[in-house]
Amino acid sequence: MTINKNESKNKKKKKIQTIVIAVIAFILFTSISGLVSLMLIYKDSIYNGIYVENIDISGLNVVDANKKIKKNLNSILDNNKLILKYKEESWEFNSKDLGLKYDFLQAVNDAYLIGRRGSFINRVHTMLNLQNESHNIQIKASLDINKINDLLNIIEKDINQPSVDASIKRVDGEFVITEETLGLKLNKEKTAEIISEALLNSNIYDVNEVKLVVETITPKYTVEILSKIQNLLGSYTTKFNKSKVGRSYNVDLASKSVNGTVLLPGEIFSFNDVVGPRTIKNGYKVAPVIFKGKLVDGVGGGICQVSSTLYNSVLYSQLEVVERTNHTIPSSYVPIGLDATVSYGVLDFKFKNTSTAPIYIESFIKDNKITVNIYGEKKLDREIKLTSRIDRVIKRDTEIIFDENMFEGEEVIEEKGRDGYKVSSYMLIYENGKFVEKKLISKDYYRPSKEIIKKGLKKPIEQDNDIDNNSFNNDDSKNDLDINN
């Protein structure tokens, strides 16, 4: 029994010794590990397993690591290229052309800080992970966007091509359409964004290829659009006196300016914009014009006949009149109330293409007539009639001027004057031969001008018989004297 108790005591003693030794060993190991970890954590060098752009900088201080990276990468960066491509064409640039720069020092500082942030345990954990799995840092790049834009400004000269509109002409009663040409335009903003993203996010060893963003420019007028011009919408003809050479020349010149005009849906025609200033320099001649209710000589006289003929054609085409003014006196070439006067910079004639298709204006002279046709896409079978009504005649006033140089009873009409009118103009619309609507076009006022009559005040000379006899006797005496002499 005594032996068994001793053996039991010895076993317990050995067990305690073993536990004590294990505790001491653990403490010693922990202390040594902690000491080693502290030494590693606070050493002035980059930890093992850290790379910058696949270059090993383990164990190096910041200065040496920066030198090593520069030495290995400078030659690569000098040859770093960007290739811009469009179809079969390409443009090649290097990093200097792009203002491309790499921040080596920032990459080294980032490498140095790995394992030096967070709690002690987190730092140790990071160091242990680096033994099993290395960490590679990419160098951050920066760009000079102004240099990229400068390069794109050069490239766009090789790429950009203006679009060419399709054109339409009326030849021998038929429309002839010339096909359009599509244009090209480099989208510099989008291309610059793609270049920046590619260079800033790519590997430093990569050769970057970027496709240029080139947009197709469709011209304003295309064959598809102009092909809708097929039907005669409205037509109007007026006569002029060919013997009035200056006026006839102006009518012809303005007519040619208007001819061939195309308006897309929603566009507004301005007579003054299309015809331009009526000046000698632009070829216009002196002819009678209406100024303050009187006919006086002026450059461009006669073009109101073109605007008035166009106005009536617009009404027959049922397009929206935006701006129109009647003359101060009724015109001889259109019914009263259906004229449209123009004066550059003062009065304009404008109308809007309110149809769903483009319209084409044809204006031409034949003999002593000007005709304006408007073509487009006719969807309704309508007949239009225009009519005007004099609502009121305003009688002219008469002014009498007495003239001392004229004899009593003499009378001269200095100015004939004219009556004034208040006029309403209407559009009558017929569909399939049946009247459907009457629309008021305008209410116009033509102001009267007064008649001016000159009357004499001078009294006639009365003959005196005594004076006549004395004159006769004197003459006889004179004759006698002459004879004697």
Secondary structure as GFF3:
##gff-version 3
##sequence-region A 1 485
A	DSSP	alpha_helix	2	41	.	.	.	ID=ss1
A	DSSP	beta_strand	50	52	.	.	.	ID=ss2
A	DSSP	beta_strand	55	56	.	.	.	ID=ss3
A	DSSP	alpha_helix	62	78	.	.	.	ID=ss4
A	DSSP	beta_strand	81	86	.	.	.	ID=ss5
A	DSSP	beta_strand	89	94	.	.	.	ID=ss6
A	DSSP	alpha_helix	95	98	.	.	.	ID=ss7
A	DSSP	beta_strand	101	102	.	.	.	ID=ss8
A	DSSP	alpha_helix	104	113	.	.	.	ID=ss9
A	DSSP	alpha_helix	120	132	.	.	.	ID=ss10
A	DSSP	beta_strand	135	137	.	.	.	ID=ss11
A	DSSP	beta_strand	141	142	.	.	.	ID=ss12
A	DSSP	alpha_helix	145	159	.	.	.	ID=ss13
A	DSSP	beta_strand	167	171	.	.	.	ID=ss14
A	DSSP	beta_strand	174	178	.	.	.	ID=ss15
A	DSSP	beta_strand	183	186	.	.	.	ID=ss16
A	DSSP	alpha_helix	188	201	.	.	.	ID=ss17
A	DSSP	beta_strand	208	211	.	.	.	ID=ss18
A	DSSP	beta_strand	214	217	.	.	.	ID=ss19
A	DSSP	alpha_helix	223	226	.	.	.	ID=ss20
A	DSSP	beta_strand	231	239	.	.	.	ID=ss21
A	DSSP	alpha_helix	245	258	.	.	.	ID=ss22
A	DSSP	beta_strand	262	263	.	.	.	ID=ss23
A	DSSP	beta_strand	268	270	.	.	.	ID=ss24
A	DSSP	alpha_helix	271	275	.	.	.	ID=ss25
A	DSSP	beta_strand	286	291	.	.	.	ID=ss26
A	DSSP	beta_strand	294	299	.	.	.	ID=ss27
A	DSSP	alpha_helix	303	316	.	.	.	ID=ss28
A	DSSP	beta_strand	320	323	.	.	.	ID=ss29
A	DSSP	beta_strand	350	352	.	.	.	ID=ss30
A	DSSP	beta_strand	359	366	.	.	.	ID=ss31
A	DSSP	beta_strand	369	376	.	.	.	ID=ss32
A	DSSP	beta_strand	382	394	.	.	.	ID=ss33
A	DSSP	beta_strand	398	407	.	.	.	ID=ss34
A	DSSP	beta_strand	411	415	.	.	.	ID=ss35
A	DSSP	beta_strand	420	431	.	.	.	ID=ss36
A	DSSP	beta_strand	434	446	.	.	.	ID=ss37
A	DSSP	beta_strand	451	458	.	.	.	ID=ss38
A	DSSP	alpha_helix	465	484	.	.	.	ID=ss39
###
